[in-house]
């Protein structure tokens, strides 16, 4: 039975950015009673109960910023390009009272904010209140919009998309650089009738903090990632943002033409996947200490020059853009989608159900509710709502992709493996993915899932290879997609290619589950090639020549029960699983006695099933009836493990007849 690791985990990286401190608790969201309008600009869908003039004004501001930023960024940092494929909906509330029930929550209360930006990977929202004169919502909104523009598609134009294996993996920008650029560009202002842009306006809160506190060492600043206390702790985070902005400002304004050119070289090297330390030394031709002294001198003067740039093309706006009235069901669908994406699932679900009660065939409401059910791992319900969206004629590629994905997730077991895909499921998935591909040919996940289906079935592997390379071309920084390429190469017995791909995944400083799987693949490849070499040598010694290429080396076949993990083994019945916050203890009754195995970290223990009778979720507590298992474990010399027989590595749930010797 062939089984493949699932790297298609459906994740929502929910991110909410707000523009002011938090305050007051909301009431429940009331049904829309005012007239709501919808307008479509080039890059934004705008809706709101504000006036048409106010809605159009917000659209103009955002479109002008986007166009100006694109021109400025491409001029400062050629040959990088800006691209955002995530659709953005802008909700313009008529006033703060109308906005209040739909604000992000903090400690159960809505934020006293003038606007926020939210991105979920597949959709993004900008929400703000019109007519609020005491706060400017645009600074934080533009900051986060810069993140969306630079993280989604910043890559060199020269990167040969058709040959992804010949180029390094594209990686996200360093944390300090990402935040420094976002802070710097959030103050861009378009003037002169859309012909000029002001760059480098000082951020008052940053300049004040830089006067009051000493800078972090530059080496510390450049090493910060999103798990660092310098990024997560409030007393350090403010200075991190301020210093990141100041360093970006210095390199673009006060370091002379040479420093700006070096900054460009540094960013291009990072976008091509080169290590930050190597990129820094090659680009700036100096050490951290020298550049740190330059930055300290710059900050001590407290003068931050501003540059006026003439744009290559005048920034305009579609003055003829028309607006249309939304139905109450459509308004509730938009608001419900916004709410659950800012962690307000109960309120969001209520609005979506209200929309469906008004208009049972509203595709957008079913799509949103189906997406929410996917996030909640309720795959049967997700399929039902997504099917309704498709039947209602949804032209959103996500309705079709998520429908296929929901079917796929129903066949994933607890250990994140797929053993098989039934014929009817394959047919439904491919049909839905074909429509998703037709509606949006640039959505990488469609190609990835199509390729994965062929991988599991072991058919059309050449086509699967082409499909996964298309996905990599569209999303070169996605490690999960690259790992699927390595799996396909293994299935095609292209071990050299699989090794090269896996090595690309293990070379980065940050470690992840994909890195660990890639390391395991490299170990497996080494064992396969060692066995093949041994077989060839033995055949040569017998005078029989090389082994037949039609025979798989033993390691390429699906491992039998008891052959998946290396270590001591016990065969018996799992009678109990005891869990605490981090660890797990297994009780196994064999023919001779009762064994106790203890794992300090649950994530290090793998569960594998070989029979559909075993559910895809494992519940802590007594197992009734007890399940036949093979437990592979290692003996431990630690005194804390004296009461246990060892540390479990893997638990294989098997049928009784599968409990065979290795």
N, C-alpha and C positions, 0 to 999 in steps of 0.2 A: 504494500500500500504506500504510494508516494504521498508525502506531506510537505507543504511549503510554508515557510515562515511568512506570516502576514505583516507587511510593512505598510498597510493601507489604513492605519488607525485613523478613525474619524475624530479629529480634534478641532475644538474651537478655541483659538488663542484670543479670548475676549480681552480687549483693551479699551478702557474708558479714560479719556482725558478731560479734565474739567478746568474751568477758568477762574475759580474763586474758592474761598473757604466754604466749609459745610455748615448747614443749619437745619431747620424745621421739618417735621414729619408730614408726608402727604396724605391726603384722603384718597379714596379709590377713584380711578379714572372714570369720568362721566362720559356718556355717549356724546359724540360730536353733535352740536346743535347749530353752530355757525356755518357759514358758507366756506368751504375749503376749495382751494384752487390748486391746480397742478400745471407746472410748466416744465418744458424739457429744453435745457441748453445743450451745448456741445458735449460737455463732460459731466453734467449734474442733472438729476431729477429733483425738481424743487416742488414742495407742497407746503401748504400752510393755511391758517385762518387769518393771517395778516392781509393787508391790502395788496392788490396786484403790484402797485408801485414798490412796496417794500420787498415783496418776494423777488421781483425783477432786480431790485437794487442789490440784494444779497447775491443773486446769481451773477450779476455783473462783477461784483467785487471778487468773487471766487474765480471766475473765468479769467479776469485780468491777472490775478495773482498767478494762476496756473501757467498762463502763457508767458508772463514775464519771467517767472522762475525757470521755466524750461529753456528760454533763450539765454538767461544769465548763467545757468548751471552748465549748459553745453559750451558756452564761451569760456567759462573759467576752467572747466575740467574736461576738455575734449580728450579722447573720443567717447566719453561716457554719454549714454542716452537715458532719457527719463521716460518711463512708461508706467501707467497704472491700469491694470485690467479689472480691479475690483470696482463694481458699480457703487456710486456714492449718492445717497438720497439726503437732501437738505430739507429739514423741517423748520419753517419759520413761523413761530407762534406769535400771535398778535400782541401779547404782553406777557409779563412774568407770571401773572396769575394763571394764564392758560398753559404756560410752559411747566409750572410747578409739579403737576401730577405725573410728569414724564421725565423728571430729572433723575440722575443717578442717586443712589442712596448711600449714606454713610452712617453706620450705627443706627440703622432703621429710619433715618430721616433724609428728606430730599436735600440736595445741595443748594445753597444760596448762590447759584452760578448764573452767569449771563449766557453761557453756551458750553457745549461739550462736543468732542469728537470721539466716535466709537468705531472700532474695526474688529470684525470677526473672521477675517481671512477670505470669506466668500461675499461679504457685503460690508458696507460702511455707512454710518450715519453722521451727519452734522446737524446739531439741533441748537437753536438760539432763539432768544426773545427779541422781537422788534421793539423799537421805541424805548429801550432802557438806556437812559443817558448817563447813569452813574457807573457804568462798567463797559469795558471794551472786550467783547467775546473773541475777537479775531486773533489775538496774539497766540493763545494756546491752540486754537483751531488750526491756524496756519502752521504752527510748530508740528502738530501731529500729521497734518496733510503733507508736509515735507517728508516725514518718515514714510508715509504711504507711497510717495512718488519715488523715493530713493531706494527703498527696500524691495519693491516689487520688480523693478526691471533695470536697475543701474548696472550695465555691463558694457564692455567695449564693443563698438561696432565691428571691430576687426576680428572678434572671436568667431571662428568658423563653426557655425551652428551645425553643419552637416557632418562634422567629424568631432563629436564631443569627447571622444577618448583621447584626442591629441592635445587637449587643452586642460589646464588645471580646473578644479571645481571653483565655480563662482561662489564667494562667501559674503555674508553680511558685513557691513562696515563695522569697524571697532566702535565700542560703546561711546567713548569720548567723542569720536569723530561724528557719529550719527547724531548725538545730542548737540554737539557744537554747531554743526551745519543747520540743524533744525532751529536752534535759537537764533543763529545769525540771520537766516532767511525769513524768520517770522516777522522781522521788522521792515521787510521790503515794502516800499510804497511806489505806486505807479503814478506819474504826474505827466504834465505836458501833453494832455490829450491822448495818453496811451503811448507816447513816443519815448519817454524817459523813465528810469527807475532809480530810486535812492537806495543805496546799499550801505550797510554797516552802522545804522543808527544804534546808539547805545541803549542797552537794557538797564533801566535805572536800578532795579533790584540787584542786578549783578555788579554794577560799578560800586554800589554802596557796600556790598558784602566783600568785594575785593579790597576795599579800603580798610575794612575792619579786621580781616583775618589773613593769616599767612597762607600762601599757596601750598598745595600738596606737592611733593617731589614729582617731577615730570614722569619719571619711570613708574611711579604709583598711578598717576593719572592715566597713562597709556595702557596700563594692565587691568584697569577696572572692567568688569563685565557685569551683566545684569543680576548676578548673584552676590556681588561684592557689597560689603557694608557701606562702601563709599557711594553706592548707588541706591541702597535700600533704606539706610538709616537717615532720618530727617536732619539730624545735626550735621551730617556729612554731605548729604545729597545736594543741598543748596550750593555749597561751595564747589562740588563737582560740576554742576551745571554752569556755574559762573566761570570757573577756570576753563572748562571746555569751550565756552563761548569766547573767552578772552584769547585763548590760543588760536582758535579759528580766525578771529578778527586780526590778530597780529600777523599771521601767515598770509592773509589776503590783503592787508592794508599797509602795515608798517615794516615788513621785513624786506621791502624792495622787490623788484621784478624777479630777482633770483629766488627768493623764498617762495613767492607765489608759484613760480614754475616748479620748484621742488615739491611744493604741496600738491600740485597737480600730479606729479610723478608718483608721489606717495599714495594718493587715492587710487590711481590707476593700478598700481601694484596690488593694493588690497583687493580691489574689485576682481583681479585675476586670480585671487586665492593665495597670494604669497604671504608668508608669516609676517606679522606686524613688526617684529624686531628687525628682521632682515630688510623689510621694505623701508623702515625708518632710516637705517644706516645708509642704504643705497641711495635713497632720495635726497636726504638732507646733508650727506657727506660730513656729518659731525656726530658728536655723542650727546647723550641726554643732558649732561651738565651744562654744556655750552648753550643749547637752545633754552634750557631752564633759566639761565642768567639773562638771556635776551628777553624772555617773557616777563621775568620779575621787574626788569628795568622798564618795560613797556607799561606794565600795570601800575608801577609806582608813580608814573607821570600822570595817570588818570585821564589822558586825552585820547579819544577814540575817533579818528578821522572818518568822514563820510565820503562816499564816492557816488557821483551821478553818472549812470551808464545810459548811453543812447541805444535803444533797442534796435535790433536788426529789422524787425517788422513791427508796425504799430499794433498795439494791443487793442482789440476791438471787442464788440459784443453784438449779438444778433438783436438789433432793436425791433425787429419784426416778430420776435418770438411771441406766440400766442399762448394764452392760458385757457384751461378748461375746468369745469366744475367736477369735483369728485363726489361720488355717492357716499352715503354714510357707511356702507359696508366697506368700501375701499379705504375710507379714513380709519376705521377701526382695524383693518388689516395692517396698514402702515404703522399705526401706533402700537399695535400688539407686537409686531416684528421688532420695533425699536425697544420695547420694554423687556422682552425676554433676553435680548442681546446685551442688556446692561444689568443682567443678573436679577431681573424682576420677573421671573417665570410665571408666578401666579397671576400677576396683573396682566402680563402679556398674553397668557393663555385665555384669560377671561375676555380680553378684547378680540382675540382671534375667533373664539367661539361665538361671540356676539356678531362678528362679521359673517360667519357661516350661517347663523340663524336668520340673518337678514337676507343673505344671498347664498344658498347652499352650493351653488356652482361657481363661486368665486375662486379662481385658480390660485391667485396670489395668497389668499388666506390658507388654503390647503397646503401650498408649498411651504409657507412659514411654519405651520403647525407640524407638518411632516419633518421639517428640518429640526425643529425643537425635539420631536420624539427621537430622532436619530441621536441627538446629543444626550438624551436620557437613556439610550440603549434600549428603547422600546421599539424593536425593529418591525414587528407585525403591524403596530399602529402606524409607524412611519410609512410602511409600504401602502397602507390603505389611503392615507391622506395624499401621498405623492401620486398614487394611481388616480385619485380624484382630480388632482391638478392637471395631470396629463390628459385625462378624459375630457376635462373642461377646455382643452386646447391651449395649455400653457406653452408659450414660445420661449420660456426661460430654460436654458440648457441645464440649469441646476436641478429642475424638477425631474428631468430624465436621468441625469447622472446620479442623483441621490436615490432615485428609485432602484437603479441597478446596484448602488452601493448598499442599500438596506437589504436587498436580497443576498448579496455577498456576505454581509455581516452575520446573517442568520446561519451561515455554515462555518463560522470561525469558532474554534473551541477555546477553552479557558487558557491554554498555553499559547494562544495566538497562532495556531496552525490551521490550515485548511487541508482536510484529507481528500475531499472529493466534492465535485459540483454536479448535482443531478442535471439530466438533460433538459428538463423543463426550465430549471433556473438559468442554465446557460443561454437558452433561447431567449428568455425574457430579458436577461442582462444585456446580451448583445444587441437586441432590438432597441432597448432604451439608450444604450451607449451610442448606437449608430445615429439616433436622432440628436443626442447631445452633441455629437461631433459635427453634425450638419448645422446645428444652430450656433455653435461656437467652436470653430476649428482650431482656436488657439488656447483651449483649456487643457492643460497638461494632464490632469487626473483622469480624463476620459481615456487617453492613450495608455496610461499606466494600468488602469483596470482591465482594459481590453487585452493588454499584453499578459497580465497576471492570469486571466482566465485560460489563455493558451498554455501558460506555464504549468498550471495545475493539471490541465488535461493532457499535457505532453504532446500537443499537436500544433501545427503551423508555427514552429519555433522561429523560422526565418522571418515570418511576418511579425511575430512577437518582438523579435530583435529590432526590426524597423520601427515598430510602434513605440517601444520604450526609448529608443534614441530620439524620436520625435518629441516625446515628453521631456527628455533631458534638454533638448534644444530650447523648449519653451520655458523650462524652470531649471536652469543649470545648477542652482544652489541647493536643490532638494535632495538630501542624502537618501531619503527613503526610496526615491525613484531610481537613483543610481544603484542602490542595493538590489532592486529588482532586476536591473540589467545584469548584475553579477550572478543572480540566481539563474537567469535565462542562459547566460554563458556556461554555467555549470551544467545545466540540462542539455546543452548542445555539445558537451564534453570539450569545450574550449577553455581548458584549465589555465592556459597562459593569459588569455583575455580576462577570465574571472579573477585571477590573481592581481592583474594590473588594476582592475576596477576596485577590488576590495582594498588594495593598498592606498588608493586615493581616499578612501573613507576612513582609514586608520591614521592618517598623517597629521590631522589637526590637533590643536592643543585641547579643545573641549571634547569630553567623552560623552557618549550617549549610548542608548540601546542599539542603535544601528552600528556604532563603532564596535561594540562587543560582538554582534552577529558577524560583522566583517572579519574580526579577528578569528572567530570560530571557523569561518569559511576558509581562511588562509591555513589554519591548522589542518582542516580536512583535505584541502588541496595537496598539502605536503604529504599527508598519509597516502592519498590516492597515487600520487606520482612515485612515492617510494615503493608501493606495492606493484605498480606497473613496471618499474625498473627491475624489481626483484623477479617478477614473472618473466620479463624479457631475458634476464640473465639466466634463469633456470632453463628456459626454452633453448637458449643458445647453447647452454652446457649439454643439453640432451641432443643437440643437433637438429632441433625441430623448428628453429626460426622464432620469429616474434609471435606473441599471442595474437589471436584473431581480433581485429578491431571491432568485430560485431559483438564481442562479449564485453559487458561492462565490468570494470574492476569491481571487486566486492564492495568498496566504499561508496560507489555511485548508486547502488541499489537502495531502496528505502530500507532503513534499519528495521530488523525484526524486533519484537518485544524483548527487552533485556539487552539489546545491542546499541541502544541510543546513547547511553551514558557510560563513562568509565569509572570504575570503583568497585568496592565490595557491594554485594547484593543480598537482599532478603526477599523471598517470595511468600506471600501470605495474604491476609485480609486486613484492610484498613478499617479500624473500628472507631477511631476518634481523631479529631483535629482540634487542638487547643491553640488559641491565638491571643496575642496581646497587641500593643500598639505597633511593634516592629517584628516580633519573632513568631515562630510557629512550632508546635510540638506534635509529632505524629505517633500514634499508637498502632502497632501492627502485630497481629496474632499469626504466627507461623505454625507449622505442624509440631514444632518442638517447644516454643515458648513465646512470650510477649516481648516485643522490642519497643524501645522508646528512642525516637530521633528528634533532635532539636536544631532548628535553623535560627540563627540570630537575626537574619534579615530575610524577610519573606520574599523580596524581589529576586533573591539568589536561588530560589527553589522553583523548579519547572515541573508543571503538571502536564501530562500527555495522555490522551485517551485514544484507544484503538477500536472502540465500539460505541455506536450511537446511543446505547442504553445509558451511558454515563452522561449526566447533564453537563452543560458548558460552564456552569458556575459551581464552585466548591464552597460549602458553608461550614463554618467552624462549629464544633460541637460533636455529639455522637453521630456516627454513620450507621444508619439503620435502614436496610440491612447492610452489613459490612460488604465492602467492595474488594474483589481480587486485585492485587497490585503487585508490581515489582518495584522495590525501593532501592535505588542506588545511593550509596553513602560513602563518606570518608570517615575514618576513625580520627578522633581528636585527642591531642595530648593536653589540652587546656583543662585546668582544674575545675573550671566552671561547668565543664561537660561531664564530670565524673558520674552523674546520675543518669547519663544517657549512653546509648550504644554508638552514637556517632552523629555526624552532620549530614542530613539528607541533601542530595544533589538533584535527583529527579524522581518523580513518582509516576509510574506508567499504569494506568487503569486498563486492564485486559479482560478478555473472556477467559473462562476457566481453562479451556483447551489451549490458550495461548501462553500459559505459564510454563514455557519450555526452557531447557538448558541452553546456554549460549554455545 
